[in-house]
Amino acid sequence: MDDDEDIPVLIEHTEEQPINLQQDENSRRVPLTIICGFLGAGKSTLLKRILTEQHGFRIAVIMNEFGDTALSKSLDLIHRSAAKTINVAAEGQESEEFLELANGCLCCSIKDTGITAIEKLMQRKGAFDHILLETTGLADPGPIASLFWHNEEFAAGLGRDIALDGVICVVDAVFGPQQMEEDHASDTVGESLRQIAGADILLLNKTDLATPESVNTTAGLLRGVNPVAPIYRTVRAEIEVGRLLGVHAYAAAPAFPPSHAHSHEHEHGEDTHDHEHEPPAPTHYELRGISSLLVTVPVLSRAQLDALDEWVRTVLWESHLPGAAPSSDAEKPLSVLRCKGLFVLDSGAQYVLQGVRSMYEISEAAADPALGVPDAGKLVLIGTGLDARVRQSLEGVWTG
Ligand SMILES: Nc1nc2c(ncn2[C@@H]2O[C@H](COP(=O)(O)OP(=O)(O)OP(=O)(O)O)[C@@H](O)[C@H]2O)c(=O)[nH]1
């Protein structure tokens, strides 16, 4: 450790906040983004980029790893970056470390899991505008995401200060498909597929090491599992920070693909935003593991919206279709890991559905006058056992 270890002195924040990272006006909650990803896919490379580049955002990064990995990782990041100071705050907790970086970011490597690490970080509230939480490779982001969203216990505590912004999954363009392939070996759905399913943004990294054809194939696989998350193709996780943070994935109406088959890409420097909107034909990954169901929902009456709410509740809470007994087919039990929806009422009102595992909410969305009222709604379910019976049962909600 360096000689110049000091108790951290964190500078009072006086500058204006970046527009897209403004905290919720009502609650002043700090947005939190979860980074998960395949082993060796480039999570640390992304973090290093964020911690060392001049992007104007003050981001606190928590490396939530076990053992010494986080410590060695953060020191490695610091040594390679032009950090002004290295501060270690012991506070009687030997596992706590805070590093203040030259670009205003704060790196925390805390060998505690989840909540404790964040509680410690929040003691330094005001020193950052956004929190990034890196999970261990192949950790399922679902339980962590739900911890920060709609957890009553959490809402009474830290949840007053933190709002879940989104989940980013970094996928290895070279080994990603192989990892997905190996993942189905277990009798339950593998972690890599859970990560893809639970992501709000997919970073398809290391595209320089794969042929354009295989990158396209991998993007297609990702799209098959998660049809709504944007896919950014990157080399060394090079992407504008503003495109990853401040996405309000759990608050805003989800950006659904248009109903017609469509595929285009935008170049943004090194990264490419991929909109391969139509899910490809089911692959063996989907048949063995997770698949998605994307349904167009017609304009609904209030009563139909209530019926839809009940349908979602039954499926998410009881894992069976309304009116049907719980499935005894152990191979493909009905289970929803993530759902999103936008519903339009005949009154013109719009409602947004957001769900993680068994937790969900349907709330009225502020209509954007510039966009007008959409002529139909959409619902996407990502999980297992999402077969034709599920679509039929769902459509029965409005066809009667
Ligand atoms: N060629 C190439 N190498 C990359 C790219 N992104 C990351 N790497 C390298 O791949 C290796 C693994 O990257 P990391 O960022 O450590 O991956 P990680 O996801 O943090 O790894 P774990 O935490 O061990 O799961 C490192 O040697 C990186 O320099 C890329 O886009 N192209």
Ligand as a Chemical Component Dictionary entry (heavy atoms), coordinates in Angstrom:
data_LIG
# 
_chem_comp.id                   LIG 
_chem_comp.type                 NON-POLYMER 
_chem_comp.pdbx_formal_charge   0 
_chem_comp.three_letter_code    LIG 
# 
loop_
_chem_comp_atom.comp_id 
_chem_comp_atom.atom_id 
_chem_comp_atom.alt_atom_id 
_chem_comp_atom.type_symbol 
_chem_comp_atom.charge 
_chem_comp_atom.model_Cartn_x 
_chem_comp_atom.model_Cartn_y 
_chem_comp_atom.model_Cartn_z 
_chem_comp_atom.pdbx_ordinal 
LIG N1  N1  N 0 -9.390  -7.989  -27.607 1  
LIG C1  C1  C 0 -10.193 -7.573  -26.630 2  
LIG N2  N2  N 0 -9.896  -7.827  -25.343 3  
LIG C2  C2  C 0 -10.720 -7.393  -24.381 4  
LIG C3  C3  C 0 -11.905 -6.663  -24.688 5  
LIG N3  N3  N 0 -12.517 -6.357  -23.527 6  
LIG C4  C4  C 0 -11.763 -6.867  -22.533 7  
LIG N4  N4  N 0 -10.671 -7.507  -23.042 8  
LIG C5  C5  C 0 -9.630  -8.238  -22.280 9  
LIG O1  O1  O 0 -10.247 -9.433  -21.785 10 
LIG C6  C6  C 0 -9.718  -9.771  -20.499 11 
LIG C7  C7  C 0 -10.862 -9.915  -19.483 12 
LIG O2  O2  O 0 -11.500 -8.666  -19.340 13 
LIG P1  P1  P 0 -12.074 -8.162  -17.932 14 
LIG O3  O3  O 0 -12.554 -6.788  -18.116 15 
LIG O4  O4  O 0 -11.112 -8.422  -16.838 16 
LIG O5  O5  O 0 -13.306 -9.165  -17.757 17 
LIG P2  P2  P 0 -14.259 -9.372  -16.488 18 
LIG O6  O6  O 0 -15.618 -9.580  -17.000 19 
LIG O7  O7  O 0 -14.093 -8.274  -15.507 20 
LIG O8  O8  O 0 -13.661 -10.690 -15.864 21 
LIG P3  P3  P 0 -14.093 -11.460 -14.502 22 
LIG O9  O9  O 0 -14.356 -10.432 -13.451 23 
LIG O10 O10 O 0 -12.926 -12.322 -14.214 24 
LIG O11 O11 O 0 -15.307 -12.256 -14.837 25 
LIG C8  C8  C 0 -8.737  -8.677  -20.152 26 
LIG O12 O12 O 0 -7.464  -9.118  -20.494 27 
LIG C9  C9  C 0 -9.149  -7.502  -21.062 28 
LIG O13 O13 O 0 -8.075  -6.653  -21.382 29 
LIG C10 C10 C 0 -12.203 -6.406  -26.091 30 
LIG O14 O14 O 0 -13.237 -5.822  -26.453 31 
LIG N5  N5  N 0 -11.319 -6.895  -26.993 32 
# 
loop_
_chem_comp_bond.comp_id 
_chem_comp_bond.atom_id_1 
_chem_comp_bond.atom_id_2 
_chem_comp_bond.value_order 
_chem_comp_bond.pdbx_ordinal 
LIG N1  C1  SING 1  
LIG C1  N2  DOUB 2  
LIG C1  N5  SING 3  
LIG N2  C2  SING 4  
LIG C2  C3  DOUB 5  
LIG C2  N4  SING 6  
LIG C3  N3  SING 7  
LIG C3  C10 SING 8  
LIG N3  C4  DOUB 9  
LIG C4  N4  SING 10 
LIG N4  C5  SING 11 
LIG C5  O1  SING 12 
LIG C5  C9  SING 13 
LIG O1  C6  SING 14 
LIG C6  C7  SING 15 
LIG C6  C8  SING 16 
LIG C7  O2  SING 17 
LIG O2  P1  SING 18 
LIG P1  O3  DOUB 19 
LIG P1  O4  SING 20 
LIG P1  O5  SING 21 
LIG O5  P2  SING 22 
LIG P2  O6  DOUB 23 
LIG P2  O7  SING 24 
LIG P2  O8  SING 25 
LIG O8  P3  SING 26 
LIG P3  O9  DOUB 27 
LIG P3  O10 SING 28 
LIG P3  O11 SING 29 
LIG C8  O12 SING 30 
LIG C8  C9  SING 31 
LIG C9  O13 SING 32 
LIG C10 O14 DOUB 33 
LIG C10 N5  SING 34 
# 
